[in-house]
Amino acid sequence: MADKQIVFSDQEQMQIEAILIDKDKDEALKYLAKLVEMLKGHAGRACGTGPVK
């Protein structure tokens, strides 16, 4: 499995800090779900967007 590097923008870092400071469980779960989607592997294509002919 390939290594992945996660880079957060300044805005995302502030959002994470706010969730932690507020101890907002619902917001934390929403953000975690978003993060999991970002981490999921996506099938890549060699080139183009269409099927190989």
PDB file of N, H, CA, C and O in Angstrom:
ATOM      1  N   MET A   1       0.848  -1.172   0.000  1.00  0.00           N
ATOM      2  CA  MET A   1       0.000   0.000   0.000  1.00  0.00           C
ATOM      3  C   MET A   1       0.896   1.238   0.000  1.00  0.00           C
ATOM      4  O   MET A   1       1.902   1.286   0.708  1.00  0.00           O
ATOM      5  N   ALA A   2       0.528   2.217  -0.786  1.00  0.00           N
ATOM      6  H   ALA A   2      -0.289   2.178  -1.361  1.00  0.00           H
ATOM      7  CA  ALA A   2       1.321   3.438  -0.899  1.00  0.00           C
ATOM      8  C   ALA A   2       1.170   4.309   0.345  1.00  0.00           C
ATOM      9  O   ALA A   2       0.110   4.355   0.969  1.00  0.00           O
ATOM     10  N   ASP A   3       2.249   4.993   0.685  1.00  0.00           N
ATOM     11  H   ASP A   3       3.110   4.956   0.178  1.00  0.00           H
ATOM     12  CA  ASP A   3       2.189   5.940   1.790  1.00  0.00           C
ATOM     13  C   ASP A   3       1.408   7.163   1.341  1.00  0.00           C
ATOM     14  O   ASP A   3       1.440   7.549   0.172  1.00  0.00           O
ATOM     15  N   LYS A   4       0.706   7.764   2.295  1.00  0.00           N
ATOM     16  H   LYS A   4       0.680   7.450   3.244  1.00  0.00           H
ATOM     17  CA  LYS A   4      -0.048   8.968   1.979  1.00  0.00           C
ATOM     18  C   LYS A   4       0.404  10.073   2.909  1.00  0.00           C
ATOM     19  O   LYS A   4       0.742   9.832   4.068  1.00  0.00           O
ATOM     20  N   GLN A   5       0.407  11.267   2.396  1.00  0.00           N
ATOM     21  H   GLN A   5       0.132  11.462   1.454  1.00  0.00           H
ATOM     22  CA  GLN A   5       0.756  12.422   3.193  1.00  0.00           C
ATOM     23  C   GLN A   5      -0.466  13.327   3.232  1.00  0.00           C
ATOM     24  O   GLN A   5      -1.051  13.641   2.195  1.00  0.00           O
ATOM     25  N   ILE A   6      -0.846  13.740   4.426  1.00  0.00           N
ATOM     26  H   ILE A   6      -0.371  13.485   5.269  1.00  0.00           H
ATOM     27  CA  ILE A   6      -1.998  14.610   4.585  1.00  0.00           C
ATOM     28  C   ILE A   6      -1.494  16.007   4.903  1.00  0.00           C
ATOM     29  O   ILE A   6      -0.714  16.205   5.835  1.00  0.00           O
ATOM     30  N   VAL A   7      -1.947  16.966   4.120  1.00  0.00           N
ATOM     31  H   VAL A   7      -2.580  16.805   3.363  1.00  0.00           H
ATOM     32  CA  VAL A   7      -1.569  18.355   4.335  1.00  0.00           C
ATOM     33  C   VAL A   7      -2.859  19.142   4.559  1.00  0.00           C
ATOM     34  O   VAL A   7      -3.763  19.129   3.723  1.00  0.00           O
ATOM     35  N   PHE A   8      -2.930  19.831   5.706  1.00  0.00           N
ATOM     36  H   PHE A   8      -2.197  19.841   6.386  1.00  0.00           H
ATOM     37  CA  PHE A   8      -4.102  20.623   6.036  1.00  0.00           C
ATOM     38  C   PHE A   8      -3.826  22.090   5.751  1.00  0.00           C
ATOM     39  O   PHE A   8      -2.734  22.594   6.015  1.00  0.00           O
ATOM     40  N   SER A   9      -4.821  22.761   5.214  1.00  0.00           N
ATOM     41  H   SER A   9      -5.707  22.352   5.000  1.00  0.00           H
ATOM     42  CA  SER A   9      -4.713  24.207   5.006  1.00  0.00           C
ATOM     43  C   SER A   9      -4.823  24.892   6.366  1.00  0.00           C
ATOM     44  O   SER A   9      -5.193  24.268   7.360  1.00  0.00           O
ATOM     45  N   ASP A  10      -4.499  26.174   6.392  1.00  0.00           N
ATOM     46  H   ASP A  10      -4.198  26.681   5.584  1.00  0.00           H
ATOM     47  CA  ASP A  10      -4.628  26.935   7.638  1.00  0.00           C
ATOM     48  C   ASP A  10      -6.066  26.894   8.146  1.00  0.00           C
ATOM     49  O   ASP A  10      -6.304  26.762   9.347  1.00  0.00           O
ATOM     50  N   GLN A  11      -7.021  27.009   7.228  1.00  0.00           N
ATOM     51  H   GLN A  11      -6.828  27.117   6.253  1.00  0.00           H
ATOM     52  CA  GLN A  11      -8.438  26.995   7.606  1.00  0.00           C
ATOM     53  C   GLN A  11      -8.823  25.638   8.201  1.00  0.00           C
ATOM     54  O   GLN A  11      -9.538  25.579   9.201  1.00  0.00           O
ATOM     55  N   GLU A  12      -8.353  24.557   7.591  1.00  0.00           N
ATOM     56  H   GLU A  12      -7.772  24.605   6.779  1.00  0.00           H
ATOM     57  CA  GLU A  12      -8.649  23.223   8.119  1.00  0.00           C
ATOM     58  C   GLU A  12      -8.021  23.025   9.498  1.00  0.00           C
ATOM     59  O   GLU A  12      -8.635  22.416  10.374  1.00  0.00           O
ATOM     60  N   GLN A  13      -6.817  23.527   9.694  1.00  0.00           N
ATOM     61  H   GLN A  13      -6.318  24.021   8.981  1.00  0.00           H
ATOM     62  CA  GLN A  13      -6.165  23.417  10.998  1.00  0.00           C
ATOM     63  C   GLN A  13      -6.951  24.166  12.058  1.00  0.00           C
ATOM     64  O   GLN A  13      -7.103  23.679  13.178  1.00  0.00           O
ATOM     65  N   MET A  14      -7.452  25.347  11.717  1.00  0.00           N
ATOM     66  H   MET A  14      -7.328  25.743  10.807  1.00  0.00           H
ATOM     67  CA  MET A  14      -8.251  26.117  12.669  1.00  0.00           C
ATOM     68  C   MET A  14      -9.556  25.391  12.986  1.00  0.00           C
ATOM     69  O   MET A  14     -10.021  25.408  14.126  1.00  0.00           O
ATOM     70  N   GLN A  15     -10.146  24.749  11.970  1.00  0.00           N
ATOM     71  H   GLN A  15      -9.769  24.735  11.044  1.00  0.00           H
ATOM     72  CA  GLN A  15     -11.383  24.005  12.178  1.00  0.00           C
ATOM     73  C   GLN A  15     -11.150  22.834  13.128  1.00  0.00           C
ATOM     74  O   GLN A  15     -11.962  22.590  14.020  1.00  0.00           O
ATOM     75  N   ILE A  16     -10.053  22.112  12.946  1.00  0.00           N
ATOM     76  H   ILE A  16      -9.393  22.310  12.221  1.00  0.00           H
ATOM     77  CA  ILE A  16      -9.715  20.988  13.825  1.00  0.00           C
ATOM     78  C   ILE A  16      -9.493  21.484  15.251  1.00  0.00           C
ATOM     79  O   ILE A  16      -9.988  20.881  16.204  1.00  0.00           O
ATOM     80  N   GLU A  17      -8.753  22.578  15.397  1.00  0.00           N
ATOM     81  H   GLU A  17      -8.352  23.067  14.623  1.00  0.00           H
ATOM     82  CA  GLU A  17      -8.503  23.134  16.730  1.00  0.00           C
ATOM     83  C   GLU A  17      -9.810  23.549  17.401  1.00  0.00           C
ATOM     84  O   GLU A  17      -9.990  23.313  18.596  1.00  0.00           O
ATOM     85  N   ALA A  18     -10.719  24.162  16.650  1.00  0.00           N
ATOM     86  H   ALA A  18     -10.573  24.353  15.679  1.00  0.00           H
ATOM     87  CA  ALA A  18     -12.003  24.587  17.216  1.00  0.00           C
ATOM     88  C   ALA A  18     -12.813  23.384  17.690  1.00  0.00           C
ATOM     89  O   ALA A  18     -13.441  23.434  18.748  1.00  0.00           O
ATOM     90  N   ILE A  19     -12.802  22.308  16.913  1.00  0.00           N
ATOM     91  H   ILE A  19     -12.292  22.267  16.054  1.00  0.00           H
ATOM     92  CA  ILE A  19     -13.524  21.092  17.300  1.00  0.00           C
ATOM     93  C   ILE A  19     -12.941  20.538  18.591  1.00  0.00           C
ATOM     94  O   ILE A  19     -13.680  20.138  19.491  1.00  0.00           O
ATOM     95  N   LEU A  20     -11.614  20.515  18.681  1.00  0.00           N
ATOM     96  H   LEU A  20     -11.014  20.840  17.950  1.00  0.00           H
ATOM     97  CA  LEU A  20     -10.968  19.974  19.881  1.00  0.00           C
ATOM     98  C   LEU A  20     -11.215  20.852  21.105  1.00  0.00           C
ATOM     99  O   LEU A  20     -11.487  20.348  22.194  1.00  0.00           O
ATOM    100  N   ILE A  21     -11.119  22.156  20.921  1.00  0.00           N
ATOM    101  H   ILE A  21     -10.898  22.566  20.036  1.00  0.00           H
ATOM    102  CA  ILE A  21     -11.324  23.079  22.038  1.00  0.00           C
ATOM    103  C   ILE A  21     -12.765  23.006  22.542  1.00  0.00           C
ATOM    104  O   ILE A  21     -13.006  22.979  23.748  1.00  0.00           O
ATOM    105  N   ASP A  22     -13.725  22.976  21.605  1.00  0.00           N
ATOM    106  H   ASP A  22     -13.528  22.998  20.624  1.00  0.00           H
ATOM    107  CA  ASP A  22     -15.142  22.947  21.966  1.00  0.00           C
ATOM    108  C   ASP A  22     -15.608  21.565  22.433  1.00  0.00           C
ATOM    109  O   ASP A  22     -16.673  21.425  23.034  1.00  0.00           O
ATOM    110  N   LYS A  23     -14.789  20.550  22.146  1.00  0.00           N
ATOM    111  H   LYS A  23     -13.924  20.664  21.659  1.00  0.00           H
ATOM    112  CA  LYS A  23     -15.158  19.160  22.461  1.00  0.00           C
ATOM    113  C   LYS A  23     -16.526  18.818  21.856  1.00  0.00           C
ATOM    114  O   LYS A  23     -17.362  18.175  22.491  1.00  0.00           O
ATOM    115  N   ASP A  24     -16.727  19.267  20.611  1.00  0.00           N
ATOM    116  H   ASP A  24     -16.048  19.789  20.095  1.00  0.00           H
ATOM    117  CA  ASP A  24     -17.985  19.062  19.890  1.00  0.00           C
ATOM    118  C   ASP A  24     -17.957  17.698  19.199  1.00  0.00           C
ATOM    119  O   ASP A  24     -17.357  17.548  18.135  1.00  0.00           O
ATOM    120  N   LYS A  25     -18.604  16.714  19.805  1.00  0.00           N
ATOM    121  H   LYS A  25     -19.091  16.836  20.669  1.00  0.00           H
ATOM    122  CA  LYS A  25     -18.556  15.342  19.290  1.00  0.00           C
ATOM    123  C   LYS A  25     -19.218  15.218  17.924  1.00  0.00           C
ATOM    124  O   LYS A  25     -18.695  14.529  17.047  1.00  0.00           O
ATOM    125  N   ASP A  26     -20.354  15.870  17.731  1.00  0.00           N
ATOM    126  H   ASP A  26     -20.779  16.429  18.443  1.00  0.00           H
ATOM    127  CA  ASP A  26     -21.047  15.770  16.443  1.00  0.00           C
ATOM    128  C   ASP A  26     -20.208  16.357  15.315  1.00  0.00           C
ATOM    129  O   ASP A  26     -20.097  15.763  14.242  1.00  0.00           O
ATOM    130  N   GLU A  27     -19.619  17.522  15.558  1.00  0.00           N
ATOM    131  H   GLU A  27     -19.709  18.004  16.429  1.00  0.00           H
ATOM    132  CA  GLU A  27     -18.783  18.158  14.545  1.00  0.00           C
ATOM    133  C   GLU A  27     -17.530  17.320  14.278  1.00  0.00           C
ATOM    134  O   GLU A  27     -17.073  17.221  13.140  1.00  0.00           O
ATOM    135  N   ALA A  28     -16.982  16.720  15.332  1.00  0.00           N
ATOM    136  H   ALA A  28     -17.354  16.800  16.257  1.00  0.00           H
ATOM    137  CA  ALA A  28     -15.804  15.862  15.174  1.00  0.00           C
ATOM    138  C   ALA A  28     -16.121  14.652  14.299  1.00  0.00           C
ATOM    139  O   ALA A  28     -15.313  14.271  13.452  1.00  0.00           O
ATOM    140  N   LEU A  29     -17.288  14.048  14.499  1.00  0.00           N
ATOM    141  H   LEU A  29     -17.944  14.358  15.187  1.00  0.00           H
ATOM    142  CA  LEU A  29     -17.671  12.897  13.677  1.00  0.00           C
ATOM    143  C   LEU A  29     -17.872  13.293  12.215  1.00  0.00           C
ATOM    144  O   LEU A  29     -17.495  12.548  11.311  1.00  0.00           O
ATOM    145  N   LYS A  30     -18.464  14.462  11.983  1.00  0.00           N
ATOM    146  H   LYS A  30     -18.771  15.067  12.718  1.00  0.00           H
ATOM    147  CA  LYS A  30     -18.647  14.933  10.609  1.00  0.00           C
ATOM    148  C   LYS A  30     -17.293  15.142   9.936  1.00  0.00           C
ATOM    149  O   LYS A  30     -17.095  14.758   8.783  1.00  0.00           O
ATOM    150  N   TYR A  31     -16.361  15.756  10.671  1.00  0.00           N
ATOM    151  H   TYR A  31     -16.521  16.068  11.608  1.00  0.00           H
ATOM    152  CA  TYR A  31     -15.049  16.019  10.099  1.00  0.00           C
ATOM    153  C   TYR A  31     -14.295  14.713   9.852  1.00  0.00           C
ATOM    154  O   TYR A  31     -13.603  14.572   8.844  1.00  0.00           O
ATOM    155  N   LEU A  32     -14.433  13.761  10.773  1.00  0.00           N
ATOM    156  H   LEU A  32     -14.995  13.875  11.592  1.00  0.00           H
ATOM    157  CA  LEU A  32     -13.773  12.471  10.607  1.00  0.00           C
ATOM    158  C   LEU A  32     -14.303  11.749   9.367  1.00  0.00           C
ATOM    159  O   LEU A  32     -13.529  11.145   8.625  1.00  0.00           O
ATOM    160  N   ALA A  33     -15.598  11.809   9.142  1.00  0.00           N
ATOM    161  H   ALA A  33     -16.227  12.300   9.745  1.00  0.00           H
ATOM    162  CA  ALA A  33     -16.178  11.189   7.948  1.00  0.00           C
ATOM    163  C   ALA A  33     -15.608  11.824   6.685  1.00  0.00           C
ATOM    164  O   ALA A  33     -15.313  11.128   5.714  1.00  0.00           O
ATOM    165  N   LYS A  34     -15.452  13.154   6.701  1.00  0.00           N
ATOM    166  H   LYS A  34     -15.692  13.720   7.491  1.00  0.00           H
ATOM    167  CA  LYS A  34     -14.868  13.865   5.557  1.00  0.00           C
ATOM    168  C   LYS A  34     -13.411  13.440   5.351  1.00  0.00           C
ATOM    169  O   LYS A  34     -12.964  13.238   4.222  1.00  0.00           O
ATOM    170  N   LEU A  35     -12.686  13.310   6.457  1.00  0.00           N
ATOM    171  H   LEU A  35     -13.049  13.474   7.374  1.00  0.00           H
ATOM    172  CA  LEU A  35     -11.284  12.917   6.389  1.00  0.00           C
ATOM    173  C   LEU A  35     -11.130  11.495   5.838  1.00  0.00           C
ATOM    174  O   LEU A  35     -10.226  11.232   5.046  1.00  0.00           O
ATOM    175  N   VAL A  36     -11.999  10.593   6.250  1.00  0.00           N
ATOM    176  H   VAL A  36     -12.733  10.807   6.894  1.00  0.00           H
ATOM    177  CA  VAL A  36     -11.951   9.212   5.761  1.00  0.00           C
ATOM    178  C   VAL A  36     -12.163   9.188   4.249  1.00  0.00           C
ATOM    179  O   VAL A  36     -11.493   8.438   3.538  1.00  0.00           O
ATOM    180  N   GLU A  37     -13.091  10.006   3.758  1.00  0.00           N
ATOM    181  H   GLU A  37     -13.635  10.616   4.335  1.00  0.00           H
ATOM    182  CA  GLU A  37     -13.309  10.085   2.311  1.00  0.00           C
ATOM    183  C   GLU A  37     -12.054  10.560   1.589  1.00  0.00           C
ATOM    184  O   GLU A  37     -11.734  10.079   0.503  1.00  0.00           O
ATOM    185  N   MET A  38     -11.346  11.507   2.200  1.00  0.00           N
ATOM    186  H   MET A  38     -11.606  11.898   3.083  1.00  0.00           H
ATOM    187  CA  MET A  38     -10.113  12.019   1.602  1.00  0.00           C
ATOM    188  C   MET A  38      -9.030  10.940   1.565  1.00  0.00           C
ATOM    189  O   MET A  38      -8.201  10.921   0.655  1.00  0.00           O
ATOM    190  N   LEU A  39      -9.037  10.049   2.546  1.00  0.00           N
ATOM    191  H   LEU A  39      -9.710  10.064   3.286  1.00  0.00           H
ATOM    192  CA  LEU A  39      -7.998   9.030   2.651  1.00  0.00           C
ATOM    193  C   LEU A  39      -8.259   7.801   1.787  1.00  0.00           C
ATOM    194  O   LEU A  39      -7.330   7.055   1.476  1.00  0.00           O
ATOM    195  N   LYS A  40      -9.497   7.588   1.401  1.00  0.00           N
ATOM    196  H   LYS A  40     -10.251   8.194   1.654  1.00  0.00           H
ATOM    197  CA  LYS A  40      -9.832   6.416   0.595  1.00  0.00           C
ATOM    198  C   LYS A  40      -9.077   6.464  -0.720  1.00  0.00           C
ATOM    199  O   LYS A  40      -8.912   7.524  -1.323  1.00  0.00           O
ATOM    200  N   GLY A  41      -8.628   5.311  -1.147  1.00  0.00           N
ATOM    201  H   GLY A  41      -8.763   4.449  -0.657  1.00  0.00           H
ATOM    202  CA  GLY A  41      -7.948   5.236  -2.435  1.00  0.00           C
ATOM    203  C   GLY A  41      -8.944   5.341  -3.567  1.00  0.00           C
ATOM    204  O   GLY A  41     -10.046   4.798  -3.492  1.00  0.00           O
ATOM    205  N   HIS A  42      -8.559   6.030  -4.596  1.00  0.00           N
ATOM    206  H   HIS A  42      -7.664   6.471  -4.656  1.00  0.00           H
ATOM    207  CA  HIS A  42      -9.398   6.164  -5.778  1.00  0.00           C
ATOM    208  C   HIS A  42      -8.679   5.527  -6.949  1.00  0.00           C
ATOM    209  O   HIS A  42      -7.475   5.704  -7.133  1.00  0.00           O
ATOM    210  N   ALA A  43      -9.421   4.800  -7.717  1.00  0.00           N
ATOM    211  H   ALA A  43     -10.400   4.656  -7.567  1.00  0.00           H
ATOM    212  CA  ALA A  43      -8.832   4.152  -8.888  1.00  0.00           C
ATOM    213  C   ALA A  43      -8.360   5.214  -9.864  1.00  0.00           C
ATOM    214  O   ALA A  43      -9.131   6.089 -10.258  1.00  0.00           O
ATOM    215  N   GLY A  44      -7.113   5.140 -10.249  1.00  0.00           N
ATOM    216  H   GLY A  44      -6.487   4.429  -9.928  1.00  0.00           H
ATOM    217  CA  GLY A  44      -6.568   6.111 -11.185  1.00  0.00           C
ATOM    218  C   GLY A  44      -6.639   5.608 -12.610  1.00  0.00           C
ATOM    219  O   GLY A  44      -6.860   4.422 -12.856  1.00  0.00           O
ATOM    220  N   ARG A  45      -6.453   6.497 -13.520  1.00  0.00           N
ATOM    221  H   ARG A  45      -6.273   7.460 -13.320  1.00  0.00           H
ATOM    222  CA  ARG A  45      -6.431   6.137 -14.940  1.00  0.00           C
ATOM    223  C   ARG A  45      -5.054   6.516 -15.487  1.00  0.00           C
ATOM    224  O   ARG A  45      -4.430   7.478 -15.039  1.00  0.00           O
ATOM    225  N   ALA A  46      -4.606   5.742 -16.455  1.00  0.00           N
ATOM    226  H   ALA A  46      -5.114   4.961 -16.819  1.00  0.00           H
ATOM    227  CA  ALA A  46      -3.296   5.995 -17.037  1.00  0.00           C
ATOM    228  C   ALA A  46      -3.284   7.354 -17.739  1.00  0.00           C
ATOM    229  O   ALA A  46      -2.324   8.112 -17.604  1.00  0.00           O
ATOM    230  N   CYS A  47      -4.329   7.661 -18.476  1.00  0.00           N
ATOM    231  H   CYS A  47      -5.110   7.045 -18.585  1.00  0.00           H
ATOM    232  CA  CYS A  47      -4.441   8.951 -19.143  1.00  0.00           C
ATOM    233  C   CYS A  47      -5.876   9.165 -19.581  1.00  0.00           C
ATOM    234  O   CYS A  47      -6.596   8.199 -19.836  1.00  0.00           O
ATOM    235  N   GLY A  48      -6.290  10.384 -19.670  1.00  0.00           N
ATOM    236  H   GLY A  48      -5.705  11.169 -19.463  1.00  0.00           H
ATOM    237  CA  GLY A  48      -7.643  10.694 -20.121  1.00  0.00           C
ATOM    238  C   GLY A  48      -8.695  10.340 -19.090  1.00  0.00           C
ATOM    239  O   GLY A  48      -8.390   9.892 -17.985  1.00  0.00           O
ATOM    240  N   THR A  49      -9.942  10.553 -19.480  1.00  0.00           N
ATOM    241  H   THR A  49     -10.191  10.917 -20.378  1.00  0.00           H
ATOM    242  CA  THR A  49     -11.050  10.278 -18.562  1.00  0.00           C
ATOM    243  C   THR A  49     -11.958   9.166 -19.067  1.00  0.00           C
ATOM    244  O   THR A  49     -12.871   8.747 -18.356  1.00  0.00           O
ATOM    245  N   GLY A  50     -11.730   8.696 -20.250  1.00  0.00           N
ATOM    246  H   GLY A  50     -10.988   9.037 -20.828  1.00  0.00           H
ATOM    247  CA  GLY A  50     -12.603   7.680 -20.822  1.00  0.00           C
ATOM    248  C   GLY A  50     -11.974   6.298 -20.792  1.00  0.00           C
ATOM    249  O   GLY A  50     -10.810   6.148 -20.421  1.00  0.00           O
ATOM    250  N   PRO A  51     -12.742   5.288 -21.183  1.00  0.00           N
ATOM    251  CA  PRO A  51     -12.235   3.923 -21.207  1.00  0.00           C
ATOM    252  C   PRO A  51     -11.169   3.728 -22.295  1.00  0.00           C
ATOM    253  O   PRO A  51     -11.141   4.449 -23.292  1.00  0.00           O
ATOM    254  N   VAL A  52     -10.313   2.756 -22.084  1.00  0.00           N
ATOM    255  H   VAL A  52     -10.337   2.170 -21.274  1.00  0.00           H
ATOM    256  CA  VAL A  52      -9.267   2.431 -23.059  1.00  0.00           C
ATOM    257  C   VAL A  52      -9.916   1.689 -24.212  1.00  0.00           C
ATOM    258  O   VAL A  52     -10.697   0.762 -23.999  1.00  0.00           O
ATOM    259  N   LYS A  53      -9.592   2.099 -25.442  1.00  0.00           N
ATOM    260  H   LYS A  53      -8.957   2.852 -25.615  1.00  0.00           H
ATOM    261  CA  LYS A  53     -10.184   1.470 -26.637  1.00  0.00           C
ATOM    262  C   LYS A  53      -9.179   0.618 -27.335  1.00  0.00           C
ATOM    263  O   LYS A  53      -9.490   0.009 -28.358  1.00  0.00           O
TER     264      LYS A  53
END
